[in-house]
Amino acid sequence: MSSSLSRLQALLLGVVLLLGLVLATAGVFAVGSRQWLWSDTFHVRVGFQEIRGIGVGTRARVQGIEAGEVEAVEAPSTPGGEVLLRIRLDGRLRQLVRSDATVQIVSEGMIGGKALEIKPGTAGASPVEDNALLASQPTTELADLLGQVNSTLQGIRSGEGTLSKLVQDPEGYRELLTLLKQSRDTMSSVQKDADAIKRLPIVRSYVEDPYDLLVRPECERNRQWFAEADLFEPGRAVLTAQGRERLDQLAPWLAGLKHKGSEVVVAAFADPSHTDAALARTLTRQQSEAVCSYLRDHHAVQKMGWFSSRKVTALGCGLNHSPLPEPDNLPPARVEVLVFVPQG
């Protein structure tokens, strides 16, 4: 059985459909403009000599909060005049924008787009009025910074500025060298004091002194060594498959030296002819730590029994030589695994 709509029902259905269409259109417009048609808004204006990528729809922020967008861009009336931006802002943030607020064009990331950052001003200033003209802050661009650096370098070359005078003045240069020498002597004195402090009973247990770790006349010294290439790729601190295999072969020797009071030291040395001092210290420290970690994790070199353990120390020696006379012809870049066993 079928039935037809009455004239009144058809009229009501048409009104509902029309209202739904209007609401849908308003929703699309609101999403596109990032705010609802009937929400509370207010406007401010700001002028810039150059807007550098700012256009209608560019986002504006207040203290980092998304606050609105550029609604219009007005060209200057005369050459060299300011470009005027009209900004629509969320009314809920009206209390954050004061009459002494300023506006700056900022970049979003190294190669990102542009945005407007509104700095609210001081709390003692009066709230901003609708359509008020705010002050602008200059925009810092990467190209501007590079230009300033280039100008500074040109000034040095042409003899301008204090740095250039120092470079070109022999007497000033000599005085600088004298000052540096005095500073070096002072640092040497500080180093001596630091060495004395390291020997204090409480401090010395937390400081790794290469001499104290490697020179132990009261202990039997047992050593195995590996060239850097046996364990690592040159200049790296990650054990190779060959390196792990070589350390696995070392395990029985280490197990046979688990005597009471024994200690294990893994010392890594860099080749002085191929590495600078800072890099050498970092690399050898990481290499010695990698060997210690592998021996602990895979061969329990630190365990002496069910409830006891021994100390295992990683020592990065950098470009320093071994503090003991070396009778063997060892490669300069190497890792030494030493076990010290107390005697007597």
Backbone hydrogen bonds, N-H to C=O, Kabsch-Sander energy under -0.5 kcal/mol:
donor,donor_aa,acceptor,acceptor_aa,energy
10,A,6,S,-2.4
11,L,7,R,-1.8
12,L,8,L,-2.4
13,L,9,Q,-2.5
14,G,10,A,-2.0
15,V,11,L,-2.1
16,V,12,L,-2.3
17,L,13,L,-2.3
18,L,14,G,-2.3
19,L,15,V,-2.7
20,G,16,V,-2.4
21,L,17,L,-2.1
22,V,18,L,-2.2
23,L,19,L,-2.5
24,A,20,G,-2.3
25,T,21,L,-2.4
26,A,22,V,-2.6
27,G,23,L,-2.4
28,V,24,A,-2.3
29,F,25,T,-2.2
30,A,26,A,-2.5
31,V,27,G,-2.6
32,G,28,V,-2.2
33,S,29,F,-1.9
34,R,30,A,-0.7
34,R,31,V,-0.7
35,Q,30,A,-1.7
39,S,36,W,-1.3
42,F,89,L,-1.9
44,V,87,I,-1.9
45,R,132,A,-3.2
46,V,85,L,-1.8
47,G,134,L,-0.6
48,F,83,V,-2.2
54,I,51,I,-0.8
57,G,70,V,-2.5
58,T,55,G,-2.2
60,A,68,G,-2.3
61,R,116,L,-2.7
62,V,65,I,-2.2
63,Q,118,I,-1.2
65,I,62,V,-2.1
67,A,60,A,-2.7
68,G,60,A,-1.5
69,E,88,R,-1.9
70,V,58,T,-2.2
71,E,86,R,-3.2
72,A,86,R,-1.5
74,E,84,L,-3.1
75,A,73,V,-0.5
81,G,78,T,-2.0
83,V,48,F,-3.6
84,L,74,E,-2.2
84,L,82,E,-0.5
85,L,46,V,-3.1
86,R,72,A,-2.5
87,I,44,V,-3.1
87,I,85,L,-0.5
88,R,69,E,-2.6
89,L,42,F,-3.2
90,D,67,A,-2.7
91,G,40,D,-3.1
93,L,90,D,-1.9
94,R,91,G,-1.6
96,L,93,L,-1.6
97,V,93,L,-0.6
97,V,94,R,-1.1
98,R,96,L,-0.6
98,R,120,P,-2.4
99,S,126,S,-2.6
101,A,98,R,-1.9
102,T,119,K,-1.8
103,V,135,A,-1.9
104,Q,117,E,-2.0
105,I,137,Q,-0.5
106,V,104,Q,-0.5
106,V,115,A,-2.6
108,E,113,G,-2.8
109,G,107,S,-1.0
115,A,106,V,-2.0
116,L,59,R,-2.3
117,E,104,Q,-2.9
117,E,115,A,-0.5
118,I,61,R,-3.3
118,I,116,L,-0.6
119,K,102,T,-2.8
119,K,117,E,-0.6
125,A,122,T,-1.2
128,V,97,V,-2.2
131,N,43,H,-3.5
132,A,43,H,-0.7
132,A,129,E,-1.7
134,L,45,R,-3.4
134,L,132,A,-0.7
135,A,101,A,-1.0
137,Q,103,V,-2.8
141,E,139,T,-0.7
145,L,141,E,-2.0
146,L,142,L,-2.4
147,G,143,A,-2.0
148,Q,144,D,-2.2
149,V,145,L,-2.3
150,N,146,L,-2.4
151,S,147,G,-2.2
152,T,148,Q,-2.3
153,L,149,V,-2.3
154,Q,150,N,-2.2
155,G,151,S,-2.1
156,I,152,T,-1.9
157,R,153,L,-2.2
158,S,154,Q,-2.0
159,G,156,I,-1.0
160,E,155,G,-3.3
164,S,160,E,-0.5
165,K,161,G,-1.8
166,L,162,T,-2.3
167,V,163,L,-2.2
168,Q,164,S,-2.1
169,D,165,K,-1.2
173,Y,169,D,-2.2
174,R,170,P,-2.3
175,E,171,E,-2.3
176,L,172,G,-2.1
177,L,173,Y,-2.0
178,T,174,R,-2.2
179,L,175,E,-2.3
180,L,176,L,-2.4
181,K,177,L,-2.4
182,Q,178,T,-2.3
183,S,179,L,-2.2
184,R,180,L,-2.3
185,D,181,K,-2.4
186,T,182,Q,-2.2
187,M,183,S,-2.5
188,S,184,R,-2.2
189,S,185,D,-2.0
190,V,186,T,-2.3
191,Q,187,M,-2.5
192,K,188,S,-2.0
193,D,189,S,-2.1
194,A,190,V,-2.4
195,D,191,Q,-2.4
196,A,192,K,-2.0
197,I,193,D,-2.3
198,K,194,A,-2.2
199,R,195,D,-0.7
199,R,196,A,-0.8
200,L,197,I,-1.9
204,R,200,L,-2.7
205,S,201,P,-0.5
206,Y,203,V,-2.3
207,V,203,V,-0.6
207,V,204,R,-0.5
209,D,207,V,-0.9
213,L,209,D,-2.4
214,L,210,P,-2.2
215,V,211,Y,-2.6
216,R,214,L,-0.7
219,C,216,R,-2.0
220,E,341,V,-3.4
222,N,220,E,-0.6
222,N,339,V,-2.1
224,Q,337,V,-2.1
226,F,335,V,-2.3
228,E,333,A,-2.4
230,D,227,A,-1.7
231,L,227,A,-0.8
231,L,228,E,-1.2
232,F,228,E,-3.2
233,E,238,V,-0.5
236,R,233,E,-2.3
239,L,237,A,-0.5
240,T,231,L,-2.4
244,R,240,T,-2.4
245,E,241,A,-1.9
246,R,242,Q,-2.3
247,L,243,G,-2.0
248,D,244,R,-2.0
249,Q,245,E,-1.8
250,L,246,R,-0.7
251,A,247,L,-0.7
251,A,248,D,-0.9
254,L,250,L,-1.9
255,A,251,A,-2.5
256,G,252,P,-1.8
257,L,254,L,-1.2
258,K,255,A,-1.1
259,H,257,L,-2.1
262,S,259,H,-2.1
263,E,340,F,-1.9
264,V,311,K,-2.6
265,V,338,L,-2.7
266,V,313,T,-3.0
267,A,265,V,-0.6
267,A,336,E,-2.4
268,A,315,L,-2.4
269,F,334,R,-2.9
270,A,318,G,-2.7
274,H,271,D,-1.8
275,T,271,D,-0.9
280,A,276,D,-2.5
281,R,277,A,-2.3
282,T,278,A,-1.8
283,L,279,L,-2.9
284,T,280,A,-2.6
285,R,281,R,-1.8
286,Q,282,T,-2.2
287,Q,283,L,-2.4
288,S,284,T,-2.5
289,E,285,R,-2.1
290,A,286,Q,-2.1
291,V,287,Q,-2.0
292,C,288,S,-2.3
293,S,289,E,-2.6
294,Y,290,A,-2.0
295,L,291,V,-2.5
296,R,292,C,-2.4
297,D,293,S,-2.8
298,H,294,Y,-2.6
299,H,295,L,-1.3
300,A,296,R,-1.1
301,V,295,L,-1.5
303,K,300,A,-1.4
304,M,308,S,-2.2
305,G,308,S,-1.3
310,R,302,Q,-2.9
313,T,264,V,-2.7
315,L,266,V,-3.0
317,C,268,A,-2.6
317,C,315,L,-0.7
320,N,317,C,-2.0
330,L,328,D,-1.3
334,R,269,F,-1.2
334,R,332,P,-0.8
335,V,226,F,-2.8
336,E,267,A,-3.4
337,V,224,Q,-3.3
338,L,265,V,-3.1
338,L,336,E,-0.6
339,V,222,N,-2.7
340,F,263,E,-2.8
341,V,220,E,-2.2
341,V,339,V,-0.5
343,Q,218,E,-2.1
